[in-house]
Amino acid sequence: ARARTSPEGVAAFIYGNGTGTGAAADGPEQTAQEIAMEFTEEEREEIRRMKSSPQLYNQMVASICPRTFGHNEVKRGLLLMLLGGVHKTTSEGIRLRGDVNVCIVGDPSTAKSQFLKYVHSFLPSRSVYTSGKASSAAGLTAAVTRDQDTGEFCIEAGALMLADNGICCIDEFDKMDPNDQVAIHEAMEQQTISITKAGIQATLNARASVLAAANPIYGRYDRSKTLKANVALSAPILSRFDLFFVVLDECDELADYNVAKHILDVHRCEEEAINPPFSMEAMQRYIRFARSLNPRITPESQRVLVDCYRKLRQGDTMGRSRTAYR
């Protein structure tokens, strides 16, 4: 009983005998032990049951955005983005990002904006929702303004700074001005924002994942062309996204029937139609605890990743375009 009341005992009780309970590289982030102590006994038991449940990954995918029918691949990507990766710091002090950037490209009326709205509601205090058409470079990064009272220059945080340690959702990403897209290059890869204006020189943190939604150039996605030819995004921006999802609006009698039936069921009887395996609150607690862990890959997994990377690079030599695999 005493082992369960201690921080180490509580974390071990929830996660088992896992080795990754260290703090983040920045230090002030909460450790797994501290987060586990904030949960009640019932919530700890719930996380323990979720961990031991069969097909946990598929059940968590089914619990992501249950109002939207299908699109399981997109939901898998959103789940991986919410869980995030492991931030690393090299011996030279260079930080390597662990956040996952996701871009959803597809035809109109394929629930792209619904995914962004769901992620924004899933992390209300850690996410920012904005539209690419109405966003400028200063609005996304930071702006230097003059204080009305003192007359001195000050820095006003933009969307990426406000979403620090969270997710920045950008809808209509392809409608952004190309000059404004250049401003977020540093924030998406280095996760910092450097400012040198009006006598102010500063480097600010923007440790946020970017979830973007974009429409094809010609309204509908052209399968005969590559992804780069279908979206109005530059090559540097494309290379900074880790996951791309292409959502197509195909005419299929069975799929259309299931989508229409699901929509009507949601509007008529919401509680019966939406019955995910885990509630949003349970998913929030589980993901919050999981993000505090720092897992390590096994030697077998390392060999699989190396072999997969080699095959992807070999496939690029046969095509017309090359991709920046990470």
VENPE-V844200 format. One record per backbone hydrogen bond with DSSP energy under -1.0 kcal/mol. NH is the residue of the N-H (numbers start at 1). CO is the residue of the C=O. If there is no record, write none. Layout:
nh=<NH,NH>
co=<CO,CO>
//
This chain:
nh=<6,10,11,12,13,14,15,16,21,27,28,35,36,37,44,45,46,47,48,49,50,51,52,53,59,60,61,62,64,68,75,76,77,78,79,80,81,82,83,84,85,88,90,93,96,102,103,104,105,106,107,115,116,117,118,119,120,121,122,123,128,130,132,140,141,143,145,147,151,154,156,158,159,160,162,163,164,165,166,167,168,169,170,171,173,175,176,181,182,184,185,188,189,190,191,193,195,197,200,202,204,206,208,209,211,212,213,214,217,219,225,231,233,238,239,241,242,243,245,247,250,256,257,258,259,260,261,262,263,264,265,266,267,268,269,273,274,283,284,285,286,287,288,289,290,291,293,302,303,304,305,306,307,308,309,310,311,312,313,314,315,316,325>
co=<2,6,7,8,9,10,11,12,19,24,26,31,32,33,40,41,42,43,44,45,46,47,48,49,55,56,57,58,61,65,71,72,73,74,75,76,77,78,79,80,98,96,94,90,88,210,243,212,245,214,247,111,112,113,114,115,116,117,118,119,167,169,171,136,137,156,154,152,147,145,143,141,139,140,158,159,161,207,163,126,209,128,211,130,213,172,173,177,178,181,182,184,185,186,186,204,202,200,197,195,193,191,206,166,168,102,170,104,230,216,222,227,231,234,235,238,101,101,103,105,248,252,253,254,255,256,257,258,259,260,261,262,263,264,265,269,270,279,280,281,282,283,284,285,286,287,290,298,299,300,301,302,303,304,305,306,307,308,309,310,311,312,323>
//
